[in-house]
């Protein structure tokens, strides 16, 4: 029996990988243990560990590495490394899986390195010039033993890393697309959660802080909401992550919480997030989900500012500078054209990443455990 740990710090990476996790969990040769940490365990960010437990996964241990009031990033990193390291020492794991590029994933990769555990990393090779995530992602790549890459540009980038072996790098596509294809077979309405929201007449909005550069994200978010509701549309807003500056975004959220055209949710969960993408008219913000997932629902996306600069984008994802004039023009043009659907080119895969990853993980770990 192969014991695999999935270490996850917040809702996005869990939502991206839940389909893969279910494949791993159902395999008779694998014992999957989930180790929630970071934002998953904070009420201020939706206490998203509840979703993991609701999905029926076995929790290895809850790792309370963050506080509700927030700490300096240096402390969050070192505390997470120390706590995850102690958990790994007693876990008897054969390997770990991590997804993405946040501090929590970096902490897990460092701890696994010190415990000589194989690290399977999903999402390496991507560039996001507007976020410090590039630093963590690069360092995770150096620590990982196997790399599951989501798009061709990232694959080509990793193949140029001289320290990596070519046969450890695998272009599999995004596991998020697996989830989307499954949802499309049996879709549910966003009205399951928001009974009064206008189907096909709302914007799905997620803004995160820009950790590189100085963009007035909270101001731009505020004027965008006002413009959208002036057009008799609704706005469904999901909460930001805890990067430096998130408080300003939350202050805008609180300003609009009593407006009947604005719907707020700390965490939609993976299924309802697909519902929101399926039922909205368009997506606006600076989240990676707008770049990766929204095109598979044929939704036009207004990608604001520099946070996702460098990430490979499909047709229908329109990059707009973090400037009020350009954003207002983009919104006005979209309303004039009535937000028509946009065809996509499958640049993040066709929905079979999970099966590819499962096979590679089993092959690699069987090799490690028998060598």
Protein Blocks (a to p, Z undefined) as FASTA:
>chain_A
ZZdddddfbfklmmmmmmmmmmmmmpmkbccddddehjllpmknopamlmmmmnopacfb
acdfbcfkopafklmmmmmmmmmmmmmmmnopabdcdehjbfklmmmmmmmmmnopacdd
ehihiacfkbcklmmmmmmmmmpmbdcdfbfklmmmmmmmmkbcfklpccebjfklmmmm
mmmmmccdfklmmmmbcehiaccddddddfedjddfklmmmmmmmmmmmnopacdddddd
fbehklmmmmmmmmmmmpmkbccdfbgojmlmmmmmmmmmbdcdjdfklmmmmmmnopac
ddehjklgoiacdehiacdddbfklmmmmmmmmmmnoppadddehlnoghimmmmmmmmm
mmmmmmmmmZZ
